[in-house]
Amino acid sequence: MWLALAAILLPQLAVASGVSETFTRTSLLLILMITLADVCGFIFERLGMAEILGEIYAGILLGNLALIGIDFDLSALLRSSEFMVYSSELALVLLLFLVGLESDMRALLKVGSNALAVAATGVVLPVALGLGAGALLGYGTGVEGWFVGATLAATSVGITAKLLGDNGLVNTRSARVILGAAVIDDVIGILLLAVLASVVVSGEVSPLDLLWIIAKALLFFAGTLFVGQMVMPGVIHIISLNKHSSVWTGFALCLALAFAQMAHFAGLAPLIGAFVAGLLLDDVDFHVGDALQKHRLEELVKPISDIMITIFFVGIGAQVRLQALLEPQILLLIASLTVVAVLSKGAAGYMVRGEGFDRPGIGFGMIPRGEVGLVFASFAFGHHIFSPDMYSALVLVVLITTMIGPVLLKPRLARF
């Protein structure tokens, strides 16, 4: 009832207020989005599911109010507001920055062959099967098909890690394979995004141009990481002279934005630069406050990232067209891609060699897609690669896999 009332009054209040219409409309929109996202996130967490699902579900509710007779087009409001458009883009930068922070490069270099084999299979199979399903169902085998495969290749390490952590199993052999493979998945996925995004932006598709794009992406990764490792310790030392924690929040934000812009100047997606910025700072402890207590940078960025990323996920849900579910072809697409998503990651678990591993459990732990997959889908939709129906189908596939993964994994935890 309150949701419907807020949706109905939002345009009228914007007109009737004494302040600017843009300010009022944006403020009321933020209140509505964040409040509903928090409520839905809380409900989903109480049901044992990820908070991210609740935030996306809140967006789906707001974006489909027309189905119950409420004339409130959230998608149009989001697209017409420069602030909301920028907020979503900033959220993507912060999201990839945090993914980089959580990706321990030293640990990746030491990861076992089992995690590497699971990760590689968990990327190749979804991409190949996604392209194959596209050819059979007729939704395209070009760039669109590659983006579908890339969306299905991502693994949400956070969702599986939380389940393993709650059961005290993070340090088991099978769990270490899952977590290592999931992080490698993200890194490979980001490289794939770098290539696909550059193809989209530049329109270059010849073999020679494609090789140059790949080389450029690898050079950007290697060059920025090399220079950053040399320069960053000195920068960290200078900033440490300021004992206030707020300076680190500002530093992290500026670093993510600066690297995002550098990637843009290099002809790559800004998201790639943000990811590299996070990699530079992974596992760094920052001394802040009078007591010189150590804080993880994620905690200092959290006040900004929580709000921005919530807006992003609500916006993702708002673009989903539930009317598409009435079309048999879309239902077939969702069912087919869900089967591809589950089987391709499940099969990856059987790449493990040696004794003492729960191979089905490892495969089930790789099934949730989560935030990185949504980044691919959002980028493709924003650049008109995905139609509204394809985008809606993929977001729903991500939601389904994020719910299926923990359900399948829980019975296997006793074997870890």
N, C-alpha and C positions, 0 to 999 in steps of 0.2 A: 504493500500500500504506500509506504513512504517513498519507495523507489519510483512508483508511478507518479506520485505527487511532485517529487523533485524534478522528474523529467518534463512534466507538463508546465511547471512554473519557471523552469530555467530560462526559456526565451523571454517570457513576460517580465521577470525580475530584471533581466539585463536591460530592458528598455525603460522600465519604471525608475531605476535607480538614478541618483544624482551624479555618480561617477561615470567614467567612460564605459561605453557598452562593452568594449573589448575586455577591460579589466574585470567587470562584473561577470561576464559570460565565462571567462577563463577561470576565475576564482571559484565560481559555483561548479564548473565542470570538474575542477581538481578535487573539490570537497566530495562530490558525488563519486568520482572514480576511486579515490583513495579510501573513502569510508567503506564502500561496497567491497573493494578488494581486500581490505583488512578483515571484514566480516566473513567473506567467503574463504579467505586463506585460513582463518581460525577454524572454521567448520571443517575444512578439508584436513587440517592437521589433526583435529580431534578424531577424525575418521581413519587416521593412520596413513594419510596420503600427503604428498608434497604441497607446501604452501603455494608454489608456483601454479599448480593446477587450479587452486581457488581464485587466483588473480586473473588467470585466463578465462575462467568460467564467469567471473564478474564482467569481463569485457564482452563475452558472448551474450550475456543477459542484456547489457546496455545496448549492444549493437543490433539486437533483434526485437526491440520493444514494439516495432511496427506489427509484429505477428499477433500481438494482443490488443491492437487498436490504438496504441499510443504513438502519436506523430512526433517522434524524437529520433533524428538520424545522427547518432553519435559519430559514425564514420565521417560524415560530411563536416561535422564540427571540428573533428580532429584534423582533417585535411585543410580546413579554412583558417586554422589558427597557426600563425607563424611560431608562437611560443610552444605549442604542443608538438609541432613538427620538429622543432629544434630539440625539445626535451627528449623525444624518441631517438633522435640521432645521437644526442649526448649519452643517453642510456646505453645505446649499442657500444659506444666507445668505452664507457665505464665497465660494461659487462665483459668485453674482450680484455680490458685491462685487468680485471679481477681473475679471469681465466688464466691469463699470463702469470699473475701472482701465485696462483695455485699450482702452476706447472713447474715443478722442480727440475731444472735442466740437468743438474748433477745426478739426481736420482734417475732421470731418464737414460743418461749415459751408462748407468750401472745396472739398468733393468735387465732381467734375465731374458733368454731367448724365448721362453714360453710367453711372456707378456708381449714381446714384439711380434711373435707369430699370431697370437690371438688378435692383437690390434690390426695387423696388416690384413688378416682374413676378414676382420670385422669392418674394414673399409672397402676392400675389393669386392666382396660378395654383395653388400647392399647396393653399391654403385652398378655392378654388372646386372644384378637382378632387377634393379630399378629401371635401367635402360631396357632390359628385356621385356618387363611388364609394360613399359611405355610403347614399345613396338607392337605388342599384342593388343593393347587397349586403345592405341591411336592417339595418345596425348602428346606425342612428339619425342623424337630421339636426338634432337640437337641440343642446344644449350639448356632448354627446359628439362630434358631428360637427365642431363648431367646434374642440374640443380636438385632434381628429385632424388637422385642417387646420393648426392652430397648431404642432403637433409637426413636421409635414412642412415648415413654412415656415422653420424655423430653419436656419442654416448654421454649420458649425464652422469659424471662421476659423483656429483653431490648426493643424488638420491640413493644410489647404491651404498655409498660410503656411510650415509646416515643410518641405514638399516644395519650394516655390518657393525658400526660403532655402538649402536643401541644394544647389540647382542654380544659385545665384547669380542668380536672376531676379526678385527682389523689386521692383526698381526699373523693370522693363519696363512698358510702357503697359498691356498686358493684365493683368499681375499687379496693378497699382494699381487697376484696375477691380474685379478679384475681391476684393481685400482691403477696398476701400472699401465695396463692395456688401455684403460679409459682415457688416461692422460695422453698417451701416445696418439690415440684416436683423435683427440682434440687438436693436437699439433699438426697431424697429417691433414685433418679437416680444414684447419686455418690455411695451410699451404694450398689446398685445393680451392678454397675460397679466394685466395689471392689470385690464382690463375683465372678462375671463372669470372671474378669481378673485373679483372683487367680486360678479358675478352669482351665483356658486356660494355664496359666504358669506352674502349677503343674501337671495338668492332673488328678487331684483327683476328682472323681465324685460319690463315694459311699456316702450313706446317712450320715454316721458318719464323713467322711472327709468334706462333705459339711457343716455340723453343726460346725465343727472346723473352717472352713474358715469364716463362718458368725461370730462366736464368736471372732475370731482373728481380723476381721475388726472392730467389735464394740469395742473391747478392745483397739485397736489402736486409734480409734476416742476418746474414753473416756479418755484413759491414756494420750495421747499427749495434749488434751484440758485441762485436770486437771493440769498437770505439767506446761504446757505453761502459764496458767492463773496465776500460782504462780511465775514463773520466769520472764515472759515478762515485767511486770511493771518495774522491776529493770534494765533489759536490755535497755528498752526504755529510762529510766532516764539517764543511762550512755551515750548512743548515743546522747541524747539531748544536751550534753555538747559541741558537735561539731555543729556549727551554719550553716554549709553549707548544702543546700538541697541535694547535690549529695550523701551525706553519707546515706541518707534514700533510695535512689534508689539502691545503692549497698547492703544495709542491706536487703531490700525486696527481691532482686534477690537471695542473698545468703541464706536467710531463706527459700524461696520456694524450692531451689535446695537441701538444707540440709534435709528438711522434705520429699522431694521426695525420697531422698536416704534412709532415715530411713524407709519409707514405703517399698522400695525395699528390704531392709535387713529383714523386717518383713514378706516377702513373699507376699506383696500386690503390686498393680500397683503404680508406682511413682506418677501418677496423684492424687491419694488419699492423699498422703502426702502434695502435693502442695495445695490442697483444704483445708486441715486442717490448714496449715500455714496461709492461707487467713482468715479463721474463727477466728484465734487467734488475728488478728489485725483489725477485723471489728469495725467500729465506733471509731477508735482511731485517735485523732488529733495530728499532729506532728509539733512542733515548729521549724521553720527553718528560716535562713536569719537574717540579722542585726536587722530587725524590729520585729523578733519573730512572724511572721505572721503564721497563721494556714493553712496547706495544707492537703488535702486528699491524702492518699498514692497512690490511683489510678492515680492522676495527676503526681506524681513523677515517677511512673513506666511507664507512658504512652509513653515516647520517645522510650523505648526499646520494650514494648509490641506491639505498633502499627506496627512496622516493622516486628517483628517476627510473629505476628498473621496474617498479610497480606500475608507473605510467606506461612504460613500454609494453609490459605483458597485458595490461588491460586493453591497450590499443591493438595488440595482436588479436585478442579475442573479439574485439569490436568489429574487425574486418571479416569475421567468419559469417557466411551466409547459411543460416539453418534451412532456408528454402531449398538449398542444394540437396538436402537429404531426401527431398521428395522425388528426386530424379534417379531412376534405376541405374543409369550409367555412373553417376557419382557414388552411389552406394557400392557398386561393383568396384570402382576405383579405390575407395576407402578400404574395403575388405581385402582387395588384392595387395595393396601397399602394406597393410597391417600384417598379412601373412609373410610378405617379403621381409618386413622389418623384424619380425619375430624369428623366422627361420634362419635368416642370414647371420644374425648375432648369436643365436643358439648354436649354430654349426661351428662358429668360431671357437667355442669352448673345447671342441674336440681336437683342436690343434695342439693342445698341451701334451707334452711328452714327460714320462716319468711316473713314479708311484706317489700316492698320497694326495692326489688332486681330485676334486669333484668336478668332472668335466661338464655335466649338465648344469650344475650350479654356477660355474663360471660363465657359461653361455647365457643363462638367465640373468645374471648380474649385469651383462652388457646390453640388455634389451632396452632399458629406459633411454629415451632420446633427450628430452629436456631442452635447456636453454640454447645450446650451440646449434642444434637442429632448427630451432625457431629463428635464430639469426639468419641462417641460410634462406629459410622460407620468407622471412620479412624482407630481406635484401632483394630476392627475386621478384616478389610482389611489388615492391617499391619501384623496381626498374621495368615493370610491365612484362616480365618474363612469364610469370604465372597469371593465369586468369583468376577472377574471384573464386570460381568453382574449384580450381586446382589448389589454390591457396587454402580454401576452407577445408578441403579434403586432407591436405598435409598437416594442418594444425590439429585436426581431429585425430589423425594417425599418431602424431606426437603425444597427444593426451592419452590415447588408448595404450600405447606402449609404456608410457610412464606409469600407468596404473597396473598393467599386466606384469611388468618386470618384477616388482616386489612381491606380488601375489605368487608367481611361480618360484621365486627365490626362497621365500620363507620356509617351505617344507624341506628344502635342501640344506639349510643352515646346520642341521644336526650332523651332517656329513663333512663339514668344514674342519 
